Amino acid sequence: MSYPQESFTQTSLLPGSLIARRREVVSSNTLLYQLEVLKKTGRYDAFKLQWHPSYSDEPETWPIPKHLFWDSDIGKWIEGACYFLHNQPDTKIHSAINDLVKMIRSAQQPDGYLNIHYTVVEPGKRFTNLRDFHELYNAGHLIEAALAHNALYKNNDLLDPLIKYVDLLCQTFGPGKDQTHGYPGHPEIELALLRLYRRTQNPKHLELARYFLTERGNPTGVDGRHYYVVEAEKRGDPAHARMSYWGGNDNALWYYQAHKPIVEQETIQGHSVRAMYLLTAASDLVGMSKIQGGRPSDDDHAQRLKDAIYRLWDNMVDRKMYLTGGIGAIKQWEGFGLEYFLPQSTDEGGCYAETCAAIGVMMLAERILQYDLDRRFGDVMELCLYNAMMTSMSHDGTKFTYVNQLASSDADLSKREEWFTCACCPPNVLRLFGQIGGYVYSDMRGGNDDVTQVNVHLYVPSRHEFEVGGGHQDQKRAGLTQRSNWPWEGRVEFEIEGVGTNAQVSIALRIPSWAKSWKITPPLPPDNTTLQKGYLVLPSHWVSSSPKFTLDIDISPRLISPHPYTNQDTIAVARGPVIYVVEDVDNPWATDHFKSLQIDPKCSIHQHHVTDDTTGDTFVALTIPKGGASVLNLSELHAGPEIEAEELHKGSTGSMVIDTNLNFVPYYFRANRGGKGQARVGLRRWHK
Amino acid sequence: MSYPQESFTQTSLLPGSLIARRREVVSSNTLLYQLEVLKKTGRYDAFKLQWHPSYSDEPETWPIPKHLFWDSDIGKWIEGACYFLHNQPDTKIHSAINDLVKMIRSAQQPDGYLNIHYTVVEPGKRFTNLRDFHELYNAGHLIEAALAHNALYKNNDLLDPLIKYVDLLCQTFGPGKDQTHGYPGHPEIELALLRLYRRTQNPKHLELARYFLTERGNPTGVDGRHYYVVEAEKRGDPAHARMSYWGGNDNALWYYQAHKPIVEQETIQGHSVRAMYLLTAASDLVGMSKIQGGRPSDDDHAQRLKDAIYRLWDNMVDRKMYLTGGIGAIKQWEGFGLEYFLPQSTDEGGCYAETCAAIGVMMLAERILQYDLDRRFGDVMELCLYNAMMTSMSHDGTKFTYVNQLASSDADLSKREEWFTCACCPPNVLRLFGQIGGYVYSDMRGGNDDVTQVNVHLYVPSRHEFEVGGGHQDQKRAGLTQRSNWPWEGRVEFEIEGVGTNAQVSIALRIPSWAKSWKITPPLPPDNTTLQKGYLVLPSHWVSSSPKFTLDIDISPRLISPHPYTNQDTIAVARGPVIYVVEDVDNPWATDHFKSLQIDPKCSIHQHHVTDDTTGDTFVALTIPKGGASVLNLSELHAGPEIEAEELHKGSTGSMVIDTNLNFVPYYFRANRGGKGQARVGLRRWHK
């Protein structure tokens, strides 16, 4: 079991690739830009515990005060900044971290308590609204910041106060008679505590995480009733407030994934970021149990947890995920809706696909891959990386989206904002890019034999250092380097170094499920070419004899559709892991957000390497030549509730061929070049 | 200007037609059945003003007590019963009406006030919640009951107390300094007051209706603020309660069609029944103004109101109406959603299509036809009658639906209930069938000449009596009889009687827009065959010389689809005005609510006159012979967010032809014969 937050230090990105360039933009622009925003908005100084004028503002979403997440905004920025400082020292960033750590230390109360809102705004009310007030969520992000800080600076300046706070939490929460039987409305602290435990080995830290994960959803947690119901009653919440907003009289416990214990949950529901953080922690707990033959052997609960994670993953990926990897279609509760209900835009019924949720999917996928090397997790992780996540940041790293719709509308144009009141997403992108190397590889040390297996999940040009498991040679460290122009070209060259001829190193390469063909050079013996759950495992004897090898993956454009039950009879263009979009900048004739545009499933697609004039970005652009696309001839349609069925698909009469090429750019690249803000991923299937 | 509630007495249905048989079922079963339910549930005795145990129940939808509509349930039953007693005396019904009238009279307060809830449950709080508490809505239904009672019994036993109550309302509401500047959250009293005015000619009654209609949505009605905002504040409503349930912080005034004055409203929004009742009243007001050349001449406000009605009608019919005529897709607020958002079932995003809303569409269409003879109103009126409305009642008239979905799901099977807590729909069906004759014809007396024009909107076999306009002959009354087996056969035979050779009677026949062809016999002179807004106007000289004539309308089955922007790539089967449905009773292989079923747009359709074994009903059933339908082969589809576009439509591999006929029955006939409760109107288009 390892964590990308730690293992990323083993991997250096080689310059020039798409991901390396995005990370470089974050490092050189976003980090400082976000620091300025933190300062400008009052967040930076908030741990000084002075009153800020915005504390008096009316909540935008009742009952959540706008400053409620400020602790986490700071925590996430520190965490991300520490990841970047590992290989790029920066005195300005360094001194801001120092400053913030001092302020956080000074904000700690004598008993260890550490939270801005409940110290400044509502003193005396701590732990009275675990459900909605993000107190433990904030604690979790500060713990993650402290761990990153500790790993970078090798001191305990931030870790000590957090451990002291956690001690208070360990006393406060738990199954004991005098303890509170609660758990956070927004999970986060669970995964932070499990990492903290790995650092401290203090069993209380593990136990608190386990308690939060198993107590959650207990219908009889407090005197035979649900903790959140009792808590709301104690607060005297007005009846039918907030909860009913999310649909009915059931207290909307599903919103918090607290309607039943995790192990009993059948479908993925509620707030999507909460769901992902929760399942990531649950997955960490599973990974920490001993797994044999795919089953955790030591713990029936771990097995039930693992079953639940798989059940919820499948439900999410097969029925509630957009083509871009985005999840959570419903704006109202920032979360999952009906199965197969995946409209592309606000004017078609909604599309949310929050940035943090896509990051959450990546976190969960990465954690499952630690104990189950199956490409269905790796494929989705890569899909989210290049699309749902990466589309949230502008080319220069200073503008963001919170919502990542697949199509624009007059009500919601395709454009980015500089910041958000609820600013969870931008610093989350920051810390993800900081640790991105940790998502590229994972190392598995053999149980019974001495083989080290290096798993390659992502084809990001990089050099990965790892420990060689066998004791038969001198050197303990070895390196694997991959070079490519991924995702624009499908050729990846590998080179392994520092491995003696007797070294026991195998390598597993993910062969994406969308790849129509692939080839390894030099060729493998025929009995080694069978994929194991979608990974090609290169045995150690072959690796020893072939320290340099090349993987070629067919990366030609493909046309894809969502499941027919989505009622989206649409076609999107993809190439490798990259999903494409049409924008009005490249197709200036568009006036209706491409809503009436149709493409021929038999169209040809031209590809060209381009360097964009405005941004200097390079990528492969795609074009459907004239004749392959048309628009619905709506003026021909009789108005009213019914249209003659034959009228709809009568070829040239019902459709007007567009008299120009149709131009696509990668979805992540949208909204970088001005224009009218019109864009669309899934286009109508042109039935000829 | 006339009202179907009054003009229905001019029309006698001939026995044997579908509509006559439905009306007969209502007369013989529903009327008594509903009386029993009124007694059993406590409604019947509620005007005795005793406490009923249910008054203590928690509201199902905050803050509406369950008994809040009881006054209207009684009112609607009395109204409907009076319509039936016109031609079918019944002592039991008669004495129940007598009883109820006595109780209502005894419930009136000395100052005229008349309402169960505010007399028994919350005395002293009258007129404090116009927005949500249905006080004026109830008053409206009691006025309609009183008018029906007065017309039948020619006494004022019920009308007097209602006029006294209206006098109190006229004092209470209005623009005066000491008057309340409010209006009902649920319109109904407006249309009732306009009819009352026609009876009383008391200008105060007209003025109150006009006030409610024009003051509605005034942003500065009370001290520069919106009436509902001020009212809620006065009540001390908890913040974010109820209103926010419907989506946000704007007080959800759109839910009540009170977000702006009617004349300024651009799109149809909010609760669909409220919208229809409101626009019906608005349309009555327009109809009462003098219209010349299609424009109300005397009143700029009437013209603006007329423009708004047309704008909202078009928005509704073109973008927010189901193939069945159902409106209001959104369950949460029983109303209109996004444009083109018309999912068929709960598991696809919702489908509400409330029965009362379909009745409301018929009311509105009938009112507009009074001043604008255009088939687009008549077509929709007929569509609602045979489908969205008629599907709400079981074959025996004792079971009902409130929601009329186009497809079932596991969560919402296709089945009927015996009654509802909020019981607006069943008595609404009752009173509609009672007055249905009033929807079949309308008479127009010429302005400058002496011609009477009889407009035939519906082809319901019947005899219609009307006054002949000219003074040149002896008899003043004439009759038009139509005979047919409509909607099963397209031949309609007409006969006009009592019209002398000089009589000035023209007849306008609606030629439905779905009719591919039609023929009149004896033939018309060629220069008379042009339709005028979809009506064939038979000139008086032709009518004089052809007192018997036949209209033949092509009624062969057709395949229809909703607008492509609905993202419903579906095909439904229709024949004449009747929309068809597949049910598992006739297609027992179905296990997925026909969700994966596809039909070939080029399929043939067989039709057979059948008599149903279970119910004895006769109708035309339809069949698509083996080979014309298939099911999606979902097991062939790769799971995950993307599917290869070509995989979806690869003919025989992606689809499995079903090995049997596919059987359809009329949509109105669904849920009458047991089965698993699986049904669907719109079926996937099979792309071969």
Boltz contact constraints between the chains, C-beta under 6 A:
constraints:
  - contact:
      token1: [A, 62]
      token2: [B, 240]
      max_distance: 6.0
  - contact:
      token1: [A, 238]
      token2: [B, 238]
      max_distance: 6.0
  - contact:
      token1: [A, 240]
      token2: [B, 62]
      max_distance: 6.0
  - contact:
      token1: [A, 240]
      token2: [B, 241]
      max_distance: 6.0
  - contact:
      token1: [A, 241]
      token2: [B, 240]
      max_distance: 6.0
  - contact:
      token1: [A, 241]
      token2: [B, 241]
      max_distance: 6.0
  - contact:
      token1: [A, 244]
      token2: [B, 245]
      max_distance: 6.0
  - contact:
      token1: [A, 245]
      token2: [B, 244]
      max_distance: 6.0
  - contact:
      token1: [A, 317]
      token2: [B, 640]
      max_distance: 6.0
  - contact:
      token1: [A, 318]
      token2: [B, 639]
      max_distance: 6.0
  - contact:
      token1: [A, 321]
      token2: [B, 641]
      max_distance: 6.0
  - contact:
      token1: [A, 323]
      token2: [B, 641]
      max_distance: 6.0
  - contact:
      token1: [A, 323]
      token2: [B, 642]
      max_distance: 6.0
  - contact:
      token1: [A, 341]
      token2: [B, 349]
      max_distance: 6.0
  - contact:
      token1: [A, 349]
      token2: [B, 341]
      max_distance: 6.0
  - contact:
      token1: [A, 349]
      token2: [B, 349]
      max_distance: 6.0
  - contact:
      token1: [A, 559]
      token2: [B, 645]
      max_distance: 6.0
  - contact:
      token1: [A, 560]
      token2: [B, 642]
      max_distance: 6.0
  - contact:
      token1: [A, 560]
      token2: [B, 645]
      max_distance: 6.0
  - contact:
      token1: [A, 561]
      token2: [B, 643]
      max_distance: 6.0
  - contact:
      token1: [A, 561]
      token2: [B, 645]
      max_distance: 6.0
  - contact:
      token1: [A, 561]
      token2: [B, 648]
      max_distance: 6.0
  - contact:
      token1: [A, 564]
      token2: [B, 632]
      max_distance: 6.0
  - contact:
      token1: [A, 567]
      token2: [B, 567]
      max_distance: 6.0
  - contact:
      token1: [A, 569]
      token2: [B, 569]
      max_distance: 6.0
  - contact:
      token1: [A, 571]
      token2: [B, 645]
      max_distance: 6.0
  - contact:
      token1: [A, 601]
      token2: [B, 645]
      max_distance: 6.0
  - contact:
      token1: [A, 632]
      token2: [B, 564]
      max_distance: 6.0
  - contact:
      token1: [A, 639]
      token2: [B, 318]
      max_distance: 6.0
  - contact:
      token1: [A, 640]
      token2: [B, 317]
      max_distance: 6.0
  - contact:
      token1: [A, 641]
      token2: [B, 321]
      max_distance: 6.0
  - contact:
      token1: [A, 641]
      token2: [B, 323]
      max_distance: 6.0
  - contact:
      token1: [A, 642]
      token2: [B, 323]
      max_distance: 6.0
  - contact:
      token1: [A, 642]
      token2: [B, 560]
      max_distance: 6.0
  - contact:
      token1: [A, 643]
      token2: [B, 561]
      max_distance: 6.0
  - contact:
      token1: [A, 645]
      token2: [B, 559]
      max_distance: 6.0
  - contact:
      token1: [A, 645]
      token2: [B, 560]
      max_distance: 6.0
  - contact:
      token1: [A, 645]
      token2: [B, 561]
      max_distance: 6.0
  - contact:
      token1: [A, 645]
      token2: [B, 571]
      max_distance: 6.0
  - contact:
      token1: [A, 645]
      token2: [B, 601]
      max_distance: 6.0
  - contact:
      token1: [A, 648]
      token2: [B, 561]
      max_distance: 6.0
